[in-house]
Structure formats: C-alpha cells, structure tokens
Amino acid sequence: MHILLTGASRGIGAATYQALSAAGHRLAGQSTRGGNGLIAADFADKDAPRRLFEDAFHALDGRIDVLINNAGIFEPVADNAGDEDWHGAWGRTLQVNLQAAADLSRLAIAHWRSRIDLGDRPEGRIVNVASRAAYRGDSPEHWHYAASKGAMVAMTKSIARGYARENILAFGVCPGFTMTGMAEDYLDSRGGPSLLADIPLGRVASPQEVAETIRWLALDAPPSATGTILDVNGASYVR
C-alpha cells in the first residue's frame, strides 16, 4: 500500500510510521520541519496541504491508497486572554488540526475519483486521529483543541456517509492521554496520580497501542466499518 501519514516525526505518528514501514508498505511521512526522510510541511500555512499532497504523490509514484491525518497541535490559551491572542490561538489550532486534514482528505478523494474515471476501482481509506476530547471536552485552556477534534469526528462521519458508494472509506481514532515522552515528566506535567486515578486501566496508552489501532483501520478493517470511531483511552471515557 502507498500511504501518506502526517505528523510522522514523533509520538503516535512515529510509532505508526514504524509499524507500517516494518510491514512493507511505502510511506510518505510529513513533519513540520522535515528531515530523516520526511516531507516538510507547516500546516499553519494554508497552502501547505496541497504542496504536501503533490510531493507525496510524486514520492509514491503517482498513487496514494491511504491517508492518515495525525498531525495536530495542543497549545493552551486562557479564557481571559486578549482578543488578538484568543483569536490567534483558535485560528492556528483549527487551521492545523482541522482545515489541513480537510484539505488533504479532499485532495485524496479527488485522486481516487480520478482513478475511477480512468477505469480503475480503487479502495481509498482515510484515518483521522482525533481525541477523547472530541466527546469528553478538555480543559478551560483548550476549548479550541476539543472543538477541532469534535469537528474532525463529524468530518470523518460525513466522508464515510458521503463516499462509501465510491469505495472511499473513512475511520477515526480517539486516543486519551498517550505516553509520548519520559514517563515521570509526562505524568508530573499532567497531574501525576490524579491523572492515573481517572483511567480505570491504571496507565496511559502507549504510542504503539494507538499505532496498532490506526494500522488496523488503514489496512484491515472491513469496509462495512466505515464511519467507525475507535476509542483508545483505558476506559477513561466510554460512550
């Protein structure tokens, strides 16, 4: 499979890149700065998604089978911030977390439709990495983050419903807290024992656990599961 993966330089994205590469699939990975074989694309720039898609298209010899929208930012803004800072934080978060994923999804759908027009019948898959915050909400400093992820879930369902007849499938993943750094620093920065007390499993998820969920949706989930949103949060939020 030929796969475009955003946010591939660290955490969940790096684990996903490793898992898919180890399985023999061809990947075009994105990070903001590039390097180490990744394509540079800063999604704060509204033109970056199209440039990335074109670069990935050429790197993958003119074919993309799967799009995984994993890139995102988690930047706080206080509810009593000045209007300029408040609007800036909302605009940046929605651009990076939502608009870029929407732009890439639209380009991927156009690509798969063009192959149908040429007589091919491809199965295209989109996997959007959202967050537990899409359903549970987030902190008073992260309204914009939760809103971006809630919208990503709604977008995923809209794509699934709108394009299934064309063999274009869409899935979502909603991780909770994920261990992406040194354990002690990670837990201390997020409340330590109180964070773990809110997770019935007793620990945060590993990047590899989320990556395996993404891998399954991207490659093995049955077509009838299109529109599915999977939670990976240790039962800290169930619905």
VENCORFEN-V474156 format. One line per field, one symbol per residue. ss: DSSP state (~ for helix, > for strand, _ for the rest). A space follows every 50 residues. Layout:
# VENCORFEN-V474156
ss=???
This chain:
# VENCORFEN-V474156
ss=_>>>>_____~~~~~~~~~~~~___>>>>>>___>__>>>_______~~~ ~~~~~~~~~______>>>>_____________~~~~~~~~~~~~~~~~~~ ~~~~~~~~~~~~~~~~~______>>>>>>___~~~~______~~~~~~~~ ~~~~~~~~~~~~~~~~_>>>>>>>>__>>___~~~~~~~___~~~~~___ ____>>~~~~~~~~~~~~~___~~~___>>>>_______
